[in-house]
Amino acid sequence: MNDVTQDKTMKGYINTGSTYLCLTGFLSLGLPVDDPFWKSPSAEWTGLKAWSGKAVKADRAIP
């Protein structure tokens, strides 16, 4: 195992039974076809970074 901890990714008020969290994966489906979300090159996401042993900060809303 690696020695990197992911303590900064925790949120104490969220649990696995959160309906809101279950549905957030579908939010992007409401974006128009020409939105930068679909056209921009892909980037490493938090889960990929964490599982590859990189230290990550908690995700946050993009202003």
Backbone as a printed PyTorch tensor [residue, N CA C, xyz], in Angstrom:
tensor([[[  0.8400,  -1.1890,   0.0000],
         [  0.0000,   0.0000,   0.0000],
         [  0.8820,   1.2480,   0.0000]],

        [[  0.2920,   2.3600,  -0.3880],
         [  1.0810,   3.5890,  -0.3460],
         [  0.8100,   4.3550,   0.9460]],

        [[  1.6540,   5.3050,   1.2210],
         [  1.5560,   6.0690,   2.4670],
         [  0.7310,   7.3400,   2.3300]],

        [[  0.1890,   7.6120,   1.1550],
         [ -0.5790,   8.8390,   0.9440],
         [ -1.9620,   8.6800,   1.5560]],

        [[ -2.3600,   9.6130,   2.3990],
         [ -3.7130,   9.5810,   2.9530],
         [ -4.5770,  10.5790,   2.1950]],

        [[ -5.8480,  10.3250,   2.1900],
         [ -6.7800,  11.1820,   1.4680],
         [ -7.7270,  11.8860,   2.4470]],

        [[ -7.2200,  12.2690,   3.6130],
         [ -8.0500,  12.8990,   4.6340],
         [ -8.7170,  14.1840,   4.1630]],

        [[ -8.0970,  14.8960,   3.2510],
         [ -8.6500,  16.1750,   2.8040],
         [ -9.8480,  16.0100,   1.8650]],

        [[-10.1620,  14.7700,   1.4780],
         [-11.2930,  14.5440,   0.5790],
         [-12.5860,  14.2770,   1.3210]],

        [[-12.5340,  14.1130,   2.6430],
         [-13.7240,  13.7620,   3.4250],
         [-14.6660,  14.9410,   3.6360]],

        [[-15.9200,  14.6490,   3.6540],
         [-16.9570,  15.6020,   4.0450],
         [-17.8000,  14.9100,   5.0950]],

        [[-17.8460,  15.4610,   6.3080],
         [-18.5420,  14.8260,   7.4040],
         [-20.0450,  14.7720,   7.2610]],

        [[-20.6210,  15.6380,   6.4320],
         [-22.0790,  15.7110,   6.3300],
         [-22.6460,  14.8590,   5.1990]],

        [[-21.8140,  14.1720,   4.4420],
         [-22.2770,  13.3720,   3.3150],
         [-22.1490,  11.8890,   3.6570]],

        [[-23.1630,  11.1250,   3.3000],
         [-23.0710,   9.6770,   3.4840],
         [-23.4410,   8.9720,   2.1890]],

        [[-23.2410,   7.6850,   2.1340],
         [-23.4740,   6.9370,   0.8940],
         [-24.9510,   6.8190,   0.5360]],

        [[-25.8330,   7.1490,   1.4450],
         [-27.2560,   7.0640,   1.1500],
         [-27.8480,   8.3610,   0.6330]],

        [[-27.0210,   9.3250,   0.3250],
         [-27.4990,  10.6280,  -0.1090],
         [-28.1000,  10.5680,  -1.5180]],

        [[-29.3820,  10.8710,  -1.6190],
         [-30.0500,  10.8930,  -2.9250],
         [-29.4280,  11.9480,  -3.8210]],

        [[-29.0980,  13.0870,  -3.2400],
         [-28.4650,  14.1550,  -4.0150],
         [-27.1860,  13.6490,  -4.6810]],

        [[-26.3390,  12.9910,  -3.9210],
         [-25.0800,  12.4930,  -4.4830],
         [-25.3070,  11.4340,  -5.5440]],

        [[-26.3050,  10.6060,  -5.3610],
         [-26.5930,   9.5670,  -6.3510],
         [-26.9910,  10.1710,  -7.6950]],

        [[-27.6420,  11.3080,  -7.6650],
         [-28.1450,  11.9170,  -8.8960],
         [-27.1710,  12.8840,  -9.5560]],

        [[-26.1150,  13.3020,  -8.8690],
         [-25.2000,  14.2840,  -9.4570],
         [-24.5140,  13.7610, -10.7140]],

        [[-24.3790,  12.4660, -10.8410],
         [-23.7700,  11.9000, -12.0410],
         [-24.5700,  12.1460, -13.3010]],

        [[-25.8440,  12.4630, -13.1550],
         [-26.7060,  12.7030, -14.3100],
         [-26.7850,  14.1840, -14.7080]],

        [[-26.2090,  15.0730, -13.9210],
         [-26.3030,  16.5090, -14.2040],
         [-25.7390,  16.8770, -15.5730]],

        [[-24.6490,  16.2660, -15.9560],
         [-24.0230,  16.6160, -17.2310],
         [-24.9190,  16.2880, -18.4250]],

        [[-25.8590,  15.3820, -18.2580],
         [-26.7440,  15.0290, -19.3670],
         [-27.6770,  16.1710, -19.7560]],

        [[-27.8170,  17.1570, -18.8820],
         [-28.6530,  18.3160, -19.1920],
         [-27.9130,  19.4190, -19.9230]],

        [[-26.6240,  19.2510, -20.1460],
         [-25.8390,  20.2800, -20.8390],
         [-26.0290,  20.1840, -22.3430]],

        [[-25.9950,  21.3270, -23.0380],
         [-26.1220,  21.2900, -24.4960],
         [-24.9210,  20.5980, -25.1460]],

        [[-25.1110,  20.1370, -26.3620],
         [-24.0840,  19.3960, -27.0890],
         [-22.8130,  20.2230, -27.2830]],

        [[-22.9430,  21.5300, -27.4500],
         [-21.7710,  22.3630, -27.7130],
         [-21.1290,  22.9300, -26.4430]],

        [[-21.5230,  22.4470, -25.2740],
         [-20.9510,  22.9060, -24.0160],
         [-19.4800,  22.4780, -23.9060]],

        [[-18.6190,  23.3210, -23.3010],
         [-17.2080,  22.9590, -23.1210],
         [-17.0130,  21.6430, -22.3490]],

        [[-17.9900,  21.2760, -21.5240],
         [-17.8890,  20.0060, -20.7990],
         [-17.6830,  18.8390, -21.7580]],

        [[-18.3720,  18.8650, -22.8860],
         [-18.2780,  17.7770, -23.8640],
         [-17.1120,  17.9680, -24.8190]],

        [[-16.7190,  19.2040, -25.0910],
         [-15.7100,  19.4930, -26.1110],
         [-14.2850,  19.5670, -25.5600]],

        [[-14.1140,  19.8390, -24.2690],
         [-12.7790,  19.9760, -23.6720],
         [-12.0800,  18.6220, -23.5870]],

        [[-10.7470,  18.6340, -23.6330],
         [-10.0320,  17.3610, -23.4830],
         [-10.2460,  16.7800, -22.0890]],

        [[-10.1850,  15.4850, -21.9790],
         [-10.4030,  14.8470, -20.6730],
         [ -9.2430,  15.1530, -19.7290]],

        [[ -9.5260,  15.0950, -18.4410],
         [ -8.5230,  15.3620, -17.4090],
         [ -8.6780,  14.3180, -16.3140]],

        [[ -7.6270,  14.1450, -15.5210],
         [ -7.7120,  13.2060, -14.4010],
         [ -8.7440,  13.7060, -13.3990]],

        [[ -9.5880,  12.8210, -12.9180],
         [-10.5750,  13.1880, -11.9190],
         [-10.0770,  12.7570, -10.5490]],

        [[-10.7390,  13.2090,  -9.5030],
         [-10.2840,  12.9810,  -8.1340],
         [-10.0880,  11.5070,  -7.8260]],

        [[-11.0500,  10.6540,  -8.1880],
         [-10.9330,   9.2330,  -7.8930],
         [ -9.7230,   8.5970,  -8.5690]],

        [[ -9.4700,   8.9730,  -9.8110],
         [ -8.3230,   8.4360, -10.5360],
         [ -7.0180,   8.8580,  -9.8730]],

        [[ -6.9470,  10.1310,  -9.4830],
         [ -5.7420,  10.6140,  -8.8040],
         [ -5.5370,   9.8790,  -7.4820]],

        [[ -6.6010,   9.7440,  -6.7010],
         [ -6.4920,   9.1150,  -5.3820],
         [ -6.0600,   7.6540,  -5.4980]],

        [[ -6.6450,   6.9110,  -6.4290],
         [ -6.3150,   5.4930,  -6.5640],
         [ -4.9510,   5.2700,  -7.1860]],

        [[ -4.4090,   6.2880,  -7.8420],
         [ -3.0580,   6.1400,  -8.3960],
         [ -1.9960,   6.6220,  -7.4150]],

        [[ -2.4290,   6.9860,  -6.1870],
         [ -1.4810,   7.3420,  -5.1350],
         [ -1.1320,   8.8100,  -5.0390]],

        [[ -1.7850,   9.6490,  -5.8330],
         [ -1.5150,  11.0820,  -5.7750],
         [ -2.3370,  11.7030,  -4.6520]],

        [[ -1.7620,  12.6920,  -3.9650],
         [ -2.5010,  13.4120,  -2.9300],
         [ -3.4910,  14.3560,  -3.6190]],

        [[ -4.7090,  14.3910,  -3.1390],
         [ -5.7320,  15.2470,  -3.7370],
         [ -6.4100,  16.0860,  -2.6750]],

        [[ -6.9380,  17.2170,  -3.0870],
         [ -7.7480,  18.0580,  -2.2210],
         [ -9.2120,  17.7100,  -2.4520]],

        [[-10.0590,  18.1290,  -1.5680],
         [-11.4990,  17.8840,  -1.7210],
         [-12.0060,  18.5920,  -2.9800]],

        [[-12.9320,  17.9370,  -3.6760],
         [-13.5710,  18.5880,  -4.8260],
         [-14.3910,  19.7580,  -4.3320]],

        [[-14.5890,  20.7240,  -5.2040],
         [-15.3940,  21.8900,  -4.8600],
         [-16.1520,  22.3420,  -6.0960]],

        [[-17.1410,  23.1390,  -5.8600],
         [-17.9010,  23.6790,  -6.9880],
         [-17.0370,  24.6110,  -7.8000]],

        [[-17.2070,  24.5880,  -9.0910],
         [-16.4600,  25.4870,  -9.9750],
         [-17.2310,  26.7930, -10.0490]],

        [[-16.5860,  27.9140,  -9.7050],
         [-17.3080,  29.2010,  -9.7250],
         [-17.6830,  29.6360, -11.1150]]])
